[in-house]
């Protein structure tokens, strides 16, 4: 679990007298940033990793220090224009905590916020006492009051996608594929209009035409993912067409063949690429660029467990997108002439 909690559960970082700063980014990174489409935002799933010294941060700092003070420094990097707020997956936070996050970043920065896991787990998640049926599962009233309201009030225009991350769910636990998708459809339809809602599945059996129709009908987006527990990125693209989505949202999460705990131990302290995944990078780059050319908002989030270091994964991805964008521009110019 990433540390974003700070000393007090409902207080977020402030930038006053911050004990950590941004690393000096390279001229090449600035050049790449200028080439990227404005609709495209790249970032990481959190920001509080001491191993990112010299990559994102200008000095060694503890995880707690980065949790409290690292966001402002992170947001100064020209290639990092979004970030995930992970702590909200474990408990809702107050609007003041969201507001403090918003105050720490530039106007064009956006947050991807994880919704409370109570909304996406059919059984009580670990940490909630005796595990049984979860009464908050797909509860739109709870979502509106405890999750969406505080997020919009606190983040305002800096709110990006609100992500509903579902765990692996045996279809028979929720009455089968059809009943689950019907309930998901009703849930999304009942949510307040305005925010961008995204659904991340870890059950390939739910990737059906009915699922795609439910998203289209409610204006929600599928969150594509690279994760061993989910169908391949290619199959997700086949099942849920990117051009039909209100935005292209992608989370590059976990290297193929690894469990989370194994990857976490293998990749610590997250300061280098350990297991390069050039195939995923290439496919994500092409899909992200295609979506931005279609003038859709694009959010790509990388995790340390994807290759070993999330910011380094993002920097390489940004370079690849810029290269593809240049090729597309050159081809268009040649065709026009």
C-alpha positions as CSV (number, residue, x, y, z in Angstrom):
1,X,0.0,0.0,0.0
2,X,1.3,3.4,-0.9
3,X,1.7,5.9,1.9
4,X,-0.4,9.0,1.4
5,X,-1.9,9.4,4.8
6,X,0.4,11.8,6.7
7,X,0.3,12.3,10.4
8,X,-3.4,13.1,10.6
9,X,-5.9,11.0,8.6
10,X,-7.8,13.9,7.1
11,X,-4.9,16.3,6.5
12,X,-3.1,16.5,3.1
13,X,0.3,17.9,2.3
14,X,1.1,21.6,2.4
15,X,3.9,23.3,0.4
16,X,4.9,25.7,3.1
17,X,8.6,25.2,4.1
18,X,8.6,21.9,2.1
19,X,11.7,19.9,3.0
20,X,11.9,18.3,-0.5
21,X,12.1,19.9,-4.0
22,X,11.9,18.9,-7.6
23,X,14.9,17.4,-9.3
24,X,16.2,19.6,-12.2
25,X,14.6,18.0,-15.3
26,X,16.6,17.7,-18.4
27,X,16.4,19.8,-21.6
28,X,15.4,16.6,-23.4
29,X,12.4,16.0,-21.0
30,X,11.3,19.6,-21.6
31,X,11.5,19.1,-25.3
32,X,9.5,15.9,-25.1
33,X,6.8,17.6,-23.0
34,X,6.4,20.3,-25.6
35,X,5.8,17.7,-28.3
36,X,3.1,15.8,-26.4
37,X,-0.6,16.6,-27.1
38,X,-2.1,18.9,-24.5
39,X,-5.0,16.4,-24.0
40,X,-2.5,13.7,-22.8
41,X,-1.6,13.4,-19.1
42,X,1.0,11.0,-17.8
43,X,1.7,10.2,-14.2
44,X,2.2,7.6,-11.5
45,X,-0.1,5.9,-9.1
46,X,1.3,7.7,-6.0
47,X,4.2,10.0,-5.2
48,X,5.8,9.0,-1.8
49,X,8.8,6.8,-2.8
50,X,12.2,7.7,-1.4
51,X,13.9,5.7,-4.3
52,X,12.8,8.5,-6.7
53,X,15.6,10.7,-5.4
54,X,17.4,12.1,-8.5
55,X,14.4,11.0,-10.7
56,X,11.6,13.2,-9.4
57,X,13.0,14.6,-6.1
58,X,16.1,16.7,-5.5
59,X,17.2,15.0,-2.3
60,X,16.8,11.9,-0.1
61,X,13.5,12.1,1.9
62,X,11.5,9.6,4.0
63,X,8.3,8.2,2.8
64,X,6.4,10.2,5.4
65,X,8.1,13.4,4.3
66,X,7.2,12.7,0.7
67,X,3.7,11.9,1.6
68,X,3.3,15.2,3.3
69,X,5.4,17.4,1.1
70,X,6.4,15.6,-2.1
71,X,3.3,16.4,-4.2
72,X,4.2,20.0,-5.0
73,X,7.7,18.9,-6.2
74,X,6.3,16.0,-8.2
75,X,3.8,18.3,-10.0
76,X,6.7,20.6,-11.2
77,X,8.0,17.9,-13.5
78,X,6.9,18.7,-17.1
79,X,6.1,15.1,-17.9
80,X,4.0,14.4,-14.8
81,X,0.7,16.1,-15.2
82,X,-1.5,13.7,-13.3
83,X,-1.2,11.4,-10.3
84,X,-3.3,8.9,-8.5
85,X,-4.8,9.4,-5.0
86,X,-4.6,5.9,-3.6
87,X,-5.5,6.5,0.1
88,X,-9.2,7.1,-0.8
89,X,-9.4,3.4,-1.8
90,X,-9.1,2.5,1.9
91,X,-11.2,5.2,3.5
92,X,-13.0,8.3,2.2
93,X,-11.3,11.7,3.0
94,X,-12.8,15.1,3.7
95,X,-13.1,17.9,1.1
96,X,-10.4,19.9,3.0
97,X,-7.9,17.1,2.4
98,X,-8.7,17.1,-1.3
99,X,-8.5,20.9,-1.3
100,X,-5.0,20.8,0.2
101,X,-3.9,18.4,-2.6
102,X,-5.4,20.8,-5.2
103,X,-3.6,23.8,-3.7
104,X,-0.2,22.0,-4.1
105,X,-0.4,21.6,-7.9
106,X,-0.6,23.9,-11.0
107,X,-3.9,24.8,-12.6
108,X,-3.6,22.3,-15.4
109,X,-2.8,19.3,-13.2
110,X,-5.4,16.6,-12.7
111,X,-5.9,13.8,-10.1
112,X,-7.1,10.3,-10.7
113,X,-9.0,9.4,-7.5
114,X,-9.7,5.9,-6.4
115,X,-13.2,5.4,-5.0
116,X,-13.7,3.7,-1.6
117,X,-13.3,-0.1,-2.0
118,X,-16.6,-0.6,-0.1
119,X,-18.3,0.4,-3.4
120,X,-16.6,-2.2,-5.4
121,X,-16.3,-5.3,-3.2
122,X,-19.4,-7.5,-2.9
123,X,-18.0,-8.8,0.5
124,X,-16.6,-6.8,3.3
125,X,-13.0,-5.9,2.5
126,X,-10.2,-6.8,4.9
127,X,-9.9,-4.4,7.8
128,X,-13.7,-4.0,8.2
129,X,-14.1,-6.8,10.8
130,X,-15.9,-10.0,10.1
131,X,-16.1,-10.6,6.3
132,X,-19.6,-11.0,5.0
133,X,-22.0,-9.4,2.5
134,X,-21.1,-5.7,2.0
135,X,-24.1,-3.4,2.1
136,X,-22.2,-0.6,0.5
137,X,-21.5,-2.5,-2.7
138,X,-22.6,-0.4,-5.7
139,X,-24.5,2.0,-3.4
140,X,-25.0,5.2,-5.3
141,X,-26.1,7.2,-2.3
142,X,-23.0,6.4,-0.3
143,X,-20.9,7.1,-3.4
144,X,-22.5,10.5,-3.9
145,X,-22.3,11.6,-0.2
146,X,-19.0,10.2,1.0
147,X,-16.9,10.0,-2.2
148,X,-18.1,12.2,-5.0
149,X,-19.3,15.2,-3.1
150,X,-16.0,15.7,-1.1
151,X,-13.9,15.1,-4.2
152,X,-15.7,17.7,-6.3
153,X,-15.9,20.2,-3.5
154,X,-12.2,19.8,-2.7
155,X,-10.5,19.3,-6.1
156,X,-12.8,21.4,-8.2
157,X,-11.5,21.7,-11.8
158,X,-8.5,19.6,-10.9
159,X,-10.6,16.4,-10.5
160,X,-9.8,13.9,-13.2
161,X,-11.3,10.4,-13.4
162,X,-13.0,8.8,-10.3
163,X,-11.9,5.2,-10.6
164,X,-14.0,2.3,-9.4
165,X,-11.5,-0.5,-9.1
166,X,-13.2,-3.9,-8.8
167,X,-11.3,-6.8,-7.3
168,X,-11.4,-10.2,-9.0
169,X,-15.0,-11.3,-8.6
170,X,-16.2,-14.9,-9.3
171,X,-19.4,-14.2,-11.4
172,X,-21.5,-16.6,-9.3
173,X,-20.8,-14.4,-6.2
174,X,-22.8,-11.6,-7.8
175,X,-25.5,-13.7,-9.5
176,X,-23.7,-14.1,-12.8
177,X,-22.4,-11.7,-15.5
178,X,-25.7,-10.4,-16.6
179,X,-27.0,-9.4,-13.1
180,X,-23.7,-7.8,-12.2
181,X,-23.6,-5.7,-15.3
182,X,-27.3,-4.7,-14.9
183,X,-26.5,-3.6,-11.3
184,X,-23.4,-1.7,-12.4
185,X,-25.4,0.0,-15.1
186,X,-28.0,1.1,-12.6
187,X,-25.3,2.3,-10.2
188,X,-23.6,4.4,-12.8
189,X,-26.9,5.8,-14.0
190,X,-27.8,7.0,-10.5
191,X,-24.5,8.8,-9.8
192,X,-24.4,12.6,-10.0
193,X,-23.8,13.9,-13.5
194,X,-20.6,15.8,-14.4
195,X,-17.6,13.9,-13.1
196,X,-15.7,11.4,-15.3
197,X,-16.3,7.9,-13.9
198,X,-14.1,5.0,-14.8
199,X,-14.4,1.3,-14.2
200,X,-11.4,-1.0,-13.8
201,X,-12.2,-4.7,-13.8
202,X,-10.1,-7.6,-12.7
203,X,-12.6,-10.2,-14.0
204,X,-12.3,-10.9,-17.8
205,X,-15.7,-12.6,-17.9
206,X,-17.3,-9.2,-17.4
207,X,-15.9,-7.9,-20.7
208,X,-19.1,-8.3,-22.7
209,X,-21.2,-6.3,-25.1
210,X,-23.6,-5.5,-22.3
211,X,-20.7,-4.0,-20.3
212,X,-19.7,-1.8,-23.2
213,X,-23.3,-0.8,-23.7
214,X,-23.7,0.1,-20.0
215,X,-20.6,2.3,-20.2
216,X,-21.8,4.1,-23.3
217,X,-25.3,4.6,-21.9
218,X,-24.1,6.2,-18.7
219,X,-21.1,8.1,-20.1
220,X,-18.6,6.2,-18.0
221,X,-15.2,5.0,-19.3
222,X,-13.5,1.7,-19.2
223,X,-10.1,1.9,-17.5
224,X,-7.8,-0.2,-19.6
225,X,-5.1,-2.0,-17.6
226,X,-2.0,-4.1,-17.8
227,X,-2.3,-6.5,-15.0
228,X,-1.9,-10.3,-14.9
229,X,-5.4,-10.7,-13.2
230,X,-7.1,-9.1,-16.2
231,X,-7.5,-9.9,-19.9
232,X,-4.8,-8.6,-22.1
233,X,-4.8,-5.0,-23.2
234,X,-5.5,-6.2,-26.8
235,X,-8.6,-8.1,-25.7
236,X,-9.8,-5.1,-23.7
237,X,-9.5,-2.9,-26.8
238,X,-11.4,-5.5,-28.8
239,X,-14.2,-5.7,-26.2
240,X,-14.5,-2.1,-25.4
241,X,-13.6,0.2,-28.3
242,X,-11.4,3.1,-27.3
243,X,-13.1,5.5,-29.8
244,X,-16.4,5.0,-28.0
245,X,-15.0,6.1,-24.6
246,X,-15.4,9.6,-23.3
247,X,-11.7,9.5,-22.4
248,X,-8.8,7.1,-22.7
249,X,-7.8,5.9,-19.2
250,X,-5.0,3.5,-18.8
251,X,-3.3,2.0,-15.7
252,X,0.0,0.1,-16.3
253,X,0.1,-1.8,-13.1
254,X,1.9,-5.1,-12.7
255,X,4.5,-7.0,-14.8
256,X,3.3,-10.2,-16.4
257,X,3.9,-13.3,-14.4
258,X,4.5,-11.6,-11.1
259,X,2.4,-11.3,-8.0
260,X,2.2,-7.9,-6.3
261,X,4.2,-9.0,-3.3
262,X,6.9,-10.5,-5.5
263,X,7.2,-7.5,-7.7
264,X,7.3,-5.1,-4.7
265,X,10.2,-7.0,-3.2
266,X,12.0,-7.5,-6.6
267,X,11.8,-3.8,-7.6
268,X,12.5,-2.0,-4.3
269,X,13.6,0.9,-4.0
270,X,11.9,1.6,-7.4
271,X,14.9,3.6,-8.8
272,X,15.5,1.7,-12.0
273,X,13.8,-0.3,-14.8
274,X,14.3,-3.9,-13.8
275,X,12.0,-5.8,-16.2
276,X,11.4,-3.8,-19.3
277,X,8.1,-4.3,-20.9
278,X,8.6,-2.7,-24.3
279,X,5.6,-4.5,-25.8
280,X,3.2,-2.9,-23.4
281,X,4.9,0.5,-23.8
282,X,4.5,0.4,-27.5
283,X,0.8,-0.5,-27.4
284,X,0.0,2.0,-24.8
285,X,1.9,4.7,-26.7
286,X,-0.1,4.1,-29.9
287,X,-3.5,3.9,-28.1
288,X,-2.8,7.0,-26.1
289,X,-1.7,9.0,-29.2
290,X,-4.7,7.8,-31.2
291,X,-7.1,8.9,-28.5
292,X,-5.4,12.3,-28.2
293,X,-5.6,12.8,-32.0
294,X,-9.3,12.1,-31.6
295,X,-9.3,15.0,-29.1
296,X,-10.2,12.8,-26.1
297,X,-8.8,13.3,-22.7
298,X,-6.0,10.8,-22.0
299,X,-4.8,9.7,-18.6
300,X,-2.0,7.1,-18.3
301,X,-0.9,6.0,-14.9
302,X,2.1,3.8,-14.2
303,X,2.9,1.8,-11.1
304,X,6.4,0.9,-9.8
305,X,5.4,-2.8,-10.2
306,X,5.0,-2.5,-14.0
307,X,8.8,-2.4,-14.8
308,X,10.5,-1.3,-11.6
309,X,10.2,2.5,-11.4
310,X,7.0,4.2,-12.4
311,X,8.4,7.6,-13.3
312,X,11.1,6.0,-15.5
313,X,8.3,4.0,-17.2
314,X,6.4,7.2,-17.8
315,X,9.5,9.1,-19.2
316,X,10.2,6.3,-21.7
317,X,6.5,6.1,-22.6
318,X,6.5,9.9,-23.2
319,X,9.5,9.7,-25.5
320,X,7.8,6.9,-27.5
321,X,4.5,8.9,-27.8
322,X,6.5,11.9,-29.0
323,X,8.3,9.8,-31.6
324,X,5.0,8.4,-32.9
325,X,3.5,11.9,-32.9
326,X,6.4,13.2,-35.0
327,X,6.0,10.3,-37.4
328,X,2.3,11.0,-37.8
329,X,2.9,14.7,-38.4
330,X,5.6,14.0,-41.0
331,X,3.4,11.5,-42.8
332,X,0.5,14.0,-42.8
333,X,2.8,16.7,-44.2
334,X,4.1,14.4,-46.9
335,X,0.6,13.4,-47.9
336,X,-0.5,17.1,-48.0
337,X,2.4,18.0,-50.3
